[in-house]
Amino acid sequence: MLLTYIAEIADEPLLLEPDDRHQETEINTWWLSTGDEDRRSLSVPEVVAAFERTADALRARIHASGYAGPATFYVWHDEQAGQLRLSTGSVPRTRLPFGGAHVPTDDLGPVVAAFLADDLPGIVLMDDLEPCDPDAPEPELPPFPVWVRDVGTGTP
């Protein structure tokens, strides 16, 4: 089912509105998860290929719409939720709307591999928790990878 969901994204409503990034994010952002059986049966290359096809379809759709600005299709693994998340925005790859540290990448394989290898998506085991010191500074989290594809027709 995951491959079907990925393909369907290319036909979902799409808004490219640089002056209303909030509305754009609301309409263009998707959360994908899958059951254990589907997760075990899928390979990284077939999921990557599905996202590549979706990016190509979005690029063609955006070109046909007459939109002439930058647009980026991007995918990341939200480990806390156990999901793949994806969106399209009227921004260049260097201005993705993340509050946390992230690293744009052209290699989707590791992002998909982490998602497929997650045995307990969205669950943190008690043994994996560490004691919290309320006086300690917030730990600095390492940047997470975000796969990016330019799908717009314009330049930043």
Phi, psi and omega in degrees: 000329182302317181297324177294314179300318180298315180297321183294336180302325182297339182254359181285163177307142182221127179238125172243100186222089183305333181276353179221069183297329179297310180296321178301314180295319179301317184280322191265357184261135183230149178241123180240135172222175181207160179284166182303318182296315178296317180301317180288332185274344183272150174250156178302312181301323181287327177289318177300315180299321178297317177294322177298316179297320179295318177299318178298318180294320177296318179301314179296318180296317179293318178300315181293335182286342182090357177299132187240026180245184177288148175207139181229132172261130184219150185224138175217161177261116175272098185296322182296323180269345182070035185230158163268134178240147182210154181202166172232133181223155179276054180224154171286164182302339181275357183231040179295147186275062177250138176280332182264170181290130178219162181233112175297139181220153175266358183252104181280341184310307180297327179295312180293319180300318179296319179296312182292331182276353182288101182291331181231072185302128178077009182240134174248124180287147179303323180294340181271353180279148178245150178301147182253128174257110184297341180268350181283149177292155177301134178292145178275120181276144177291151179296146178257148182282141177231117178285134183232144173223127175287122181237002180272174181250350183255181177251156181297000000 
